[in-house]
Amino acid sequence: MAHDFGSMGTVVSGAAASTTPGANILPEMPRANFYLMHNPEGWEPVKRDDGGWEWLPVLKRLLIKPGVNGVRGGKGGADDSQARMGYQDRGWTILSRELGYIMRYPCKRGYSYYLTWDKPIKAGRRLVVRHDAEGYNDFRRSLVEDGLISAPIPEVLVGVLDSYQKQIDRNAKDIHIPTVKAKIDEAQALITGAREAAAELTGKTNPKRTRAKKAAQ
């Protein structure tokens, strides 16, 4: 029988959070606490439920774990201040955990930290994670709408689109293979939709590719 641990989690607001004494624990060793952060070059096109496309920020994790990402260890625990400053100096935006994007669960020998939209579920001997993609996308979208993350510049989106076009170009020689053609058509639809979304997002004309090469028809 599957066991849903969703009700066990506690929203992490700041450095720590309380949990209910005696609660069931996750059958795993601790997963490190973290911050979410964003680099101005990190954007991806995402297809909406209505069939259109939008650009959302790619979020990375800054693990609060001594010896990782410049986090230091000490008698008082992990010190992530220098690590955060280092990333900020390189242009990253560190998102406050007051935004409520982390859930903490009791586990073997401590706690495990998950995204609010990742729900751990025990199925037999396995622990699977169910991801709420729609909720996570809503959160990422709100970061831009609320001004916590600045909208991308057109040149950044051009670079992302160019990487997709390169994939098409590499596979163009095998376009006669049905499965390859299907992937190329899918990638081309993504590029077309993402380019239109980029124009709407930046208020500019449609970003042009930096290379004129096109896939074989």
N, C-alpha and C positions, 0 to 999 in steps of 0.2 A: 504494500500500500504506500502511495506517495505521501510525503509529509511536506506541507507548505510552511516554510519558516517566515513568511511575510509578516505575520503578526508579532514576531519576536524582535524585529529590527527596531532600532531607535535612531531618529534623525540626528546626525552629527551637526551641531551648531557651535563652531569654534573648535577648541582642541579636544574636547571629550564630550561624552554623553552618558547618562545613566541607563541601566538595564534592570529588568525585573529579577530579583534574586531567585535562584532555583529554576530559572527558565531552561527549556531544552537548549541544547547546544548543537552547533553545526558539526558534522563529522569530518572536520578538517583542521589542519594546523592554521595558525593566524595568517591573515592577509593584511599587509601593511596599510596604514592610513595614508591618505594622499590629498593633494590639491589637484584641481583641474586647471589647466593652463592652455593658452592659445598663442600661436605664432601668427603674425600678420599674413604669412604665406600659406597658412593652412586652411583651405576651403575645399568643399566638395559639392558637386551637383547631386541633388536628391529629388526623386520623382514623388510628386504629391498624389494624394488619393484621387484628385480630379484629373489626373493625367498630365498636368503641367509639371514644370521643373522649378526648383528654387536652389539657391546657394546657401549652405549652412557652414558655420565654422567647425573645423576639425579640432577636437579637444584632446589633449594628451594628459597623462598623469605624472605628477611630481610625487614620487613615493617618499614618504617620511620614514626612511629606513637608513640607519647609519651605514656609511660606506657606499651608498647609492646616490647618484646625482649630486654629490657634494654635501650630502647631509652628514652632520657630525654626531658622534655619540658622546655621552658624558654621564656623570652620576645622576643628573636630573632627567635623563632620557635623551631622546633624539632632539638635536638642535637644527631646525631647517631654515633658520633666518638667512644664513649666508647663501644657501642653495637658492632660495627664492630671489634674493637680491641679484645673484648671478644671472638667473634667467631673465629677470626684469631688465638688467643692463643690456641684455642681448635682444631686447624688444618684445619679450613674451609678456602676456597679460596673465597674472595669477588671479584666479577667481576666488573670492572669499567663500569660505565654507558656511558662512551665514546664509548663503543662498539655498542651503538644504539639499545639496546634490549627493550627500553621502548617507548611507545607513550602516549602523554598527550592529553586529550580531555576536553573541557569545559563541565561542568555539573551543576546541581543545587547547588548553594552555593559554587562553587569552581571548582576543577578539578578532573578528574578520570584518573588513570594511569593503562595502560594495557601493556601486552607484545606486541611487534611489530607484532607478528604472531597471535594475538587475535583481531579480528575486531568486534566491537559492531554494531549490526544492530537492528533497531526498527521495529518490526512487530506487528502492532496494538498497544495494550497496553503493549506488552512484549518487553523486550530488550534481544536479544539473542547474543551470542558471537560465531563467526565463527573462528575456529582454523585452521591455516595452519600447519599441522603436518609435512609435507615434509620440509617446510622452517625452522621450528623450529629444526628438526633433522639435517638439514644442518648446522645450527648455532652451535648446540651442538658438532657435529663432528669437526667443524673448531676449536673449543676451544682446542681440543686434538691435532689436526694437527699443530696448531700454537704454541703449548707449553704453553698455558695459564692454562690448566689443565693437570696434569701429568697422564700418562697412569696408569691403575690400576695394582695392584700386583695380582698374581694368587690366593693367599689365599682369597682375597676379593671376587673374582668371584666365587670361590668354595662355599663360604658362601651363595651367592645369588642363585646359582644352587641348593644348598642343601635345601633352603626354598621352591623351586618349587617341589623338590622331596618329601618333607614332605607332600605337598598337595596331590600328587599322592598316597603316602602311606596311608593317611587318607581316601581316597576315594576307595582304592583298594577293600575293602570288598563289594562294590556295583558295581563292574565292569560289572556285568551281566546286569545292567540297561543301555540301549542304550545311553541315554543322558550322563550318567556318564562316560561310556566308551569313548564316543566322546571327552569329556573334558580331560580324562586321555591321550588319544592318542595325543591330541593337545599339552598338557603340555609336553609329552615325546618328541614330535618333536621339541618343543622349547628347551628343555634341550640338545638334540643331536646337534641341530644347534648352540646353544649358546656356547656349549663346544668347537666346532670346531672353532668358531669365537674367543673364548678366547685364544685358542692355537696360532692362527695367530696373535692376538693383543699383547700378552705377549712374543711371541717367545719361549714359553715353550711347553712341552708336554701337552696333554690334561689334564686339571685339573680333579682330581679324587674326588669323593664324600668322605666326611669324615665319612660316614656311608655306610655299605655294603648292607643294606636292599634294596630290589627291589620290585616293584609293582607286584602283582599277574598277571600272564599271562592269 
